[in-house]
Amino acid sequence: MLDSDVALLYGVVTRDINKAVSNNPDKFLDGYIIELSKEQFETLRCNFSTTKLSKRRSLPKCFTEKGLYMLATILKSKQATNATLHIIETFTNMRKLSMDYNEITKKLNEIEKTMKIDQQHQNYNSSRIDEAFELLNQILRDTKDIDKNLIGFRPIK
């Protein structure tokens, strides 16, 4: 989440969020906060034409799930606590949805493999049936000219 979005949720200004982070560097390890590059920020600004991004003088920070947890230990307001609880629930639901999606994808891949194998077997069986009919037709052609008085298999004309 962008620092400006976190500030809005917590009922503070973005400067307060960034100040809390800079005053507690030991709480924000690598992977807790990601500072966007100029190129990434320009891309974000182009994709989301919002006024809050156009007025920024500094590059925004993005908080990961862990960074939000840590920020919650610093900001102690009731609104910050409630917002953190909702954010945690949202991340939990997203993780569950992701696992469900991965499970569905896995099952679909298994079904696709099974269908391909079944199709290969069907093609193999179909070719074997075609061979059998070809052999039967060959036998019929070969026995067509045999004397009709012979005992044994005779094709019906």
C-alpha positions in Angstrom: 0.0 0.0 0.0 1.2 3.5 -0.8 2.2 5.7 2.2 -0.5 8.2 1.2 -3.2 5.5 1.2 -2.0 4.3 4.6 -2.1 7.8 6.0 -5.6 8.3 4.7 -6.7 5.0 6.4 -4.9 5.9 9.7 -6.3 9.5 9.7 -3.0 11.2 9.5 -1.0 13.0 6.8 1.5 11.2 4.7 4.4 13.2 6.3 3.5 11.6 9.7 3.7 8.1 8.2 7.1 8.8 6.7 8.3 10.5 9.8 7.3 7.5 11.9 9.3 5.3 9.5 12.4 7.5 9.6 12.3 7.7 13.4 12.2 3.9 13.7 14.5 2.5 11.1 15.3 -0.6 13.2 11.6 -1.7 12.9 11.5 -1.6 9.1 13.8 -4.3 7.7 14.3 -5.0 4.0 11.1 -6.1 2.4 8.9 -4.1 4.8 8.9 -0.9 2.8 9.7 -0.4 -0.9 10.6 3.0 -2.1 9.5 3.5 -5.7 12.0 4.6 -8.4 11.4 7.6 -10.5 10.4 5.4 -13.4 8.0 3.4 -11.3 6.5 6.5 -9.9 6.0 8.0 -13.3 4.3 4.8 -14.5 2.1 4.8 -11.5 1.3 8.5 -12.0 0.4 7.8 -15.7 -1.8 4.8 -14.9 -3.7 6.4 -12.0 -4.2 10.1 -12.8 -5.0 11.2 -9.3 -4.3 14.6 -7.8 -2.7 13.1 -4.7 0.2 11.7 -6.9 0.7 14.8 -8.9 1.4 17.0 -5.9 4.1 14.8 -4.4 7.6 16.2 -4.1 9.2 12.9 -2.8 9.0 9.4 -4.1 6.3 7.4 -2.4 6.9 4.4 -0.1 5.0 1.2 -0.5 4.3 -0.8 2.6 4.2 -4.6 2.5 2.1 -6.6 4.8 4.9 -6.8 7.3 5.6 -3.1 7.0 1.9 -2.4 7.9 2.1 -4.6 10.9 5.2 -2.8 12.1 3.7 0.6 11.4 0.7 -0.4 13.6 3.1 -0.9 16.6 4.2 2.7 16.1 1.0 4.6 15.5 -1.2 4.1 18.5 -4.5 5.9 17.7 -7.8 4.1 17.8 -8.4 4.7 14.1 -4.9 3.3 13.3 -5.6 0.2 15.3 -9.0 -0.4 13.6 -7.5 0.3 10.1 -4.7 -2.2 10.9 -7.2 -4.9 11.9 -9.1 -4.4 8.7 -5.9 -4.5 6.6 -4.7 -7.7 8.3 -8.1 -9.3 7.6 -7.9 -8.2 4.0 -4.4 -9.6 3.6 -5.5 -12.9 5.2 -8.5 -13.1 2.9 -6.2 -12.4 -0.1 -3.8 -15.1 0.9 -6.7 -17.6 1.3 -8.1 -16.6 -2.1 -4.6 -17.0 -3.6 -4.3 -20.5 -2.1 -7.8 -21.4 -3.5 -6.8 -20.0 -6.9 -3.6 -22.0 -6.9 -5.5 -25.2 -5.9 -8.1 -24.6 -8.7 -5.3 -24.0 -11.2 -3.5 -27.2 -10.1 -6.7 -29.2 -10.6 -7.4 -27.7 -14.0 -3.9 -28.6 -15.1 -4.4 -32.2 -13.9 -7.7 -32.4 -15.8 -6.1 -31.0 -18.9 -3.3 -33.6 -18.7 -5.8 -36.4 -18.2 -7.8 -35.2 -21.3 -4.7 -35.1 -23.4 -3.8 -38.7 -22.3 -7.4 -39.8 -23.0 -7.2 -38.1 -26.4 -3.9 -39.9 -27.2 -5.5 -43.3 -26.2 -8.6 -42.5 -28.2 -6.4 -41.7 -31.3 -4.4 -44.8 -30.7 -7.6 -47.0 -30.4 -9.1 -45.3 -33.4 -6.1 -46.1 -35.5 -6.1 -49.7 -34.3 -9.8 -50.0 -35.3 -9.0 -48.5 -38.7 -6.3 -51.1 -39.1 -8.7 -53.9 -38.1 -11.2 -52.8 -40.7 -8.5 -52.5 -43.3 -7.4 -56.1 -42.6 -11.0 -57.3 -42.8 -11.5 -55.5 -46.2 -8.2 -57.0 -47.4 -9.5 -60.5 -46.4 -12.7 -59.8 -48.2 -10.9 -58.7 -51.4 -8.6 -61.6 -51.3 -11.4 -64.2 -50.9 -13.6 -62.6 -53.5 -12.0 -64.6 -56.4 -11.8 -67.9 -54.5 -13.9 -70.8 -55.9 -17.5 -70.7 -54.5 -17.5 -74.4 -53.9 -14.8 -74.3 -51.3 -15.8 -74.9 -47.7 -15.1 -72.1 -45.3 -15.5 -68.4 -45.2 -17.2 -66.8 -48.2 -18.2 -63.1 -48.5 -21.8 -62.4 -49.3 -22.3 -60.5 -52.5 
